[in-house]
Amino acid sequence: MPLFTALAKEGRRGVRLEVMRTVIYSMSMSLDGYVNGPDGSFDWGAPDAELHQFHNDRVRTQTHQVCGRNLYEIMRYWETPQDDWGPIEHDFAGVWNPLSKIVVSSTLTDADLGPNARLATASVADEVRAITEGVVGVGGATLASALAREDLIDDYSVFVYPVLVGGGTPFFATDVSQTSLTLVEHRQFAGGVTHLHYRRE
């Protein structure tokens, strides 16, 4: 399926609408398949300079980011420049802050959000369906699972870290139908992280 092109099924009436949208689920994962450990920590996922630059360039292609409360609040760090930032960090802030963000939360209010962010007013699946073009990044295994159940994820961008954590939140949803994927990119980083980019067939 060409990037940015999908033929989506809308509603139960079988109406088919051609959309120019690609939904990418991208997160770090331990070798045993978790995005965090049993205690919720993911300190093992900090990127080195090479991987950080790769993330900068990856996010640069996005037009939207869908995230839950936890990820959104963590990423607000990038709204305030820090004295110890180098060029890579400033570059990422310059990419991340203007990005359109849809925040899925039942506890945050509009007053809690920073620039270029809004609260979801519908289910995460319906919010994504409402986006008809561009590249939509999805952060968070729970949100990604909800989208996978609706067959709305086009690409999986997995960053596999050489660590075993023994439990936590799994990267992949466990209650979805079988989905065939094609490997479109593979890269090994010097720090031992492997990037695997798969596209739905």
C-alpha positions as CSV (number, residue, x, y, z in Angstrom):
1,M,0.0,0.0,0.0
2,P,1.7,3.3,-1.1
3,L,2.5,5.7,1.7
4,F,-0.3,8.3,2.3
5,T,-2.8,6.2,0.4
6,A,-5.5,4.0,2.0
7,L,-8.9,2.8,1.0
8,A,-10.9,3.0,4.2
9,K,-14.3,1.5,5.1
10,E,-16.5,4.1,6.7
11,G,-19.5,3.1,8.7
12,R,-21.5,0.0,8.5
13,R,-23.2,0.7,5.2
14,G,-20.2,-0.4,3.3
15,V,-19.5,3.1,1.9
16,R,-15.9,3.3,0.9
17,L,-14.0,6.6,1.0
18,E,-10.5,7.1,-0.4
19,V,-8.4,8.9,2.2
20,M,-4.8,10.2,2.0
21,R,-3.9,9.2,5.6
22,T,-1.3,7.0,7.1
23,V,-1.5,6.0,10.8
24,I,1.8,5.0,12.3
25,Y,2.2,3.4,15.7
26,S,5.7,4.1,16.9
27,M,7.2,3.3,20.3
28,S,10.2,1.7,22.0
29,M,9.9,-1.9,23.1
30,S,11.9,-4.2,25.3
31,L,13.2,-7.4,23.7
32,D,10.4,-9.3,25.6
33,G,7.7,-7.1,24.1
34,Y,6.9,-4.4,26.6
35,V,6.8,-0.6,26.4
36,N,7.5,-0.3,30.1
37,G,8.4,-2.5,33.0
38,P,6.2,-3.9,35.7
39,D,6.5,-0.7,37.7
40,G,5.7,1.5,34.7
41,S,9.2,2.7,34.2
42,F,10.9,2.9,30.8
43,D,14.2,4.6,31.7
44,W,15.9,2.0,29.5
45,G,14.4,3.8,26.5
46,A,16.4,7.0,26.5
47,P,17.9,7.5,23.0
48,D,21.5,8.3,22.3
49,A,22.4,11.1,19.8
50,E,22.1,8.9,16.7
51,L,18.7,7.6,17.6
52,H,17.5,11.0,18.8
53,Q,18.2,12.5,15.4
54,F,16.4,9.6,13.8
55,H,13.3,10.4,15.9
56,N,13.6,14.0,15.0
57,D,13.5,13.2,11.3
58,R,10.7,10.6,11.8
59,V,8.5,13.1,13.6
60,R,9.2,15.7,11.1
61,T,7.1,13.8,8.5
62,Q,4.0,13.8,10.8
63,T,1.1,16.1,10.6
64,H,-0.8,14.9,13.7
65,Q,0.1,13.1,16.9
66,V,-2.5,11.2,19.0
67,C,-1.5,10.6,22.6
68,G,-2.9,9.9,26.0
69,R,-2.5,12.0,29.1
70,N,0.7,10.4,30.4
71,L,2.6,10.7,27.1
72,Y,1.3,14.2,26.5
73,E,2.4,15.4,30.0
74,I,5.8,13.8,29.6
75,M,6.3,15.5,26.2
76,R,5.4,18.9,27.6
77,Y,9.1,19.0,28.7
78,W,9.9,20.1,25.2
79,E,7.9,23.3,25.5
80,T,10.5,25.0,27.6
81,P,14.1,25.1,26.3
82,Q,16.7,23.8,28.8
83,D,20.3,25.2,29.3
84,D,21.8,21.8,28.7
85,W,20.1,21.2,25.3
86,G,22.3,20.8,22.3
87,P,21.4,21.2,18.6
88,I,19.5,17.8,18.4
89,E,17.3,18.7,21.4
90,H,16.5,22.2,20.0
91,D,15.7,20.6,16.6
92,F,13.3,18.1,18.2
93,A,11.5,20.9,20.1
94,G,11.2,22.8,16.9
95,V,9.6,19.8,15.3
96,W,7.4,18.6,18.2
97,N,5.9,21.9,19.4
98,P,4.2,23.0,16.2
99,L,2.8,19.5,15.6
100,S,-1.0,19.2,15.8
101,K,-1.8,17.0,18.9
102,I,-5.0,15.2,19.9
103,V,-5.0,14.3,23.5
104,V,-7.2,11.5,24.7
105,S,-7.9,12.1,28.4
106,S,-10.9,12.0,30.8
107,T,-9.1,14.1,33.4
108,L,-7.4,16.9,31.6
109,T,-9.2,20.1,30.6
110,D,-8.6,22.6,27.8
111,A,-6.9,24.8,30.3
112,D,-4.3,22.0,30.9
113,L,-3.2,21.9,27.3
114,G,-0.3,23.8,25.7
115,P,-0.2,25.2,22.1
116,N,-1.3,23.2,19.2
117,A,-3.1,20.6,21.4
118,R,-6.8,19.8,21.8
119,L,-8.8,17.3,23.7
120,A,-10.4,14.4,21.8
121,T,-14.2,14.9,21.7
122,A,-14.9,11.4,20.3
123,S,-13.4,7.9,20.6
124,V,-9.8,7.6,19.4
125,A,-10.9,5.6,16.4
126,D,-13.4,8.3,15.4
127,E,-10.8,11.0,15.9
128,V,-8.5,9.2,13.5
129,R,-11.2,8.5,11.0
130,A,-11.9,12.3,10.9
131,I,-8.4,12.9,9.7
132,T,-8.5,12.4,6.0
133,E,-4.9,13.2,5.0
134,G,-1.4,13.4,6.4
135,V,0.7,11.2,8.7
136,V,-0.8,10.5,12.1
137,G,1.5,9.3,14.8
138,V,0.1,7.3,17.6
139,G,1.9,7.1,21.0
140,G,0.7,4.8,23.7
141,A,0.0,1.1,23.7
142,T,-3.6,1.4,25.0
143,L,-4.6,3.9,22.2
144,A,-2.8,1.8,19.6
145,S,-4.6,-1.3,20.7
146,A,-8.0,0.5,20.3
147,L,-7.0,1.5,16.8
148,A,-5.7,-1.9,15.9
149,R,-9.0,-3.4,16.8
150,E,-10.6,-1.1,14.3
151,D,-8.0,-1.9,11.7
152,L,-6.8,1.7,11.6
153,I,-3.0,1.2,11.9
154,D,-1.1,1.3,8.7
155,D,2.5,1.2,9.9
156,Y,4.2,-0.2,12.9
157,S,7.5,1.5,13.8
158,V,9.2,-0.6,16.5
159,F,12.4,0.3,18.3
160,V,13.6,-2.9,20.0
161,Y,15.9,-2.3,23.0
162,P,18.3,-5.0,24.2
163,V,16.7,-5.4,27.6
164,L,14.4,-7.8,29.3
165,V,11.9,-6.3,31.7
166,G,9.8,-9.3,32.7
167,G,6.3,-7.7,32.3
168,G,4.5,-4.5,32.0
169,T,2.4,-3.0,29.1
170,P,2.7,-5.1,25.9
171,F,3.5,-3.3,22.7
172,F,1.0,-5.2,20.6
173,A,-2.7,-5.6,21.2
174,T,-3.6,-9.3,22.0
175,D,-7.2,-9.3,20.8
176,V,-7.0,-8.3,17.2
177,S,-7.5,-10.4,14.0
178,Q,-4.5,-11.7,12.1
179,T,-2.8,-9.0,10.2
180,S,-0.1,-9.6,7.6
181,L,2.7,-7.0,7.6
182,T,5.6,-6.3,5.2
183,L,9.0,-5.2,6.5
184,V,9.8,-1.9,4.7
185,E,12.8,-0.7,6.8
186,H,15.4,-2.2,9.1
187,R,18.2,-0.3,10.9
188,Q,20.6,-1.3,13.6
189,F,21.8,1.6,15.8
190,A,25.2,1.7,17.4
191,G,23.7,1.6,20.9
192,G,22.2,-1.8,20.2
193,V,18.6,-0.6,19.4
194,T,17.0,-2.2,16.3
195,H,14.4,-0.3,14.3
196,L,11.8,-2.4,12.5
197,H,9.3,-0.6,10.3
198,Y,6.4,-2.8,9.1
199,R,3.5,-1.8,6.8
200,R,0.2,-3.5,6.6
201,E,-0.3,-5.5,3.4
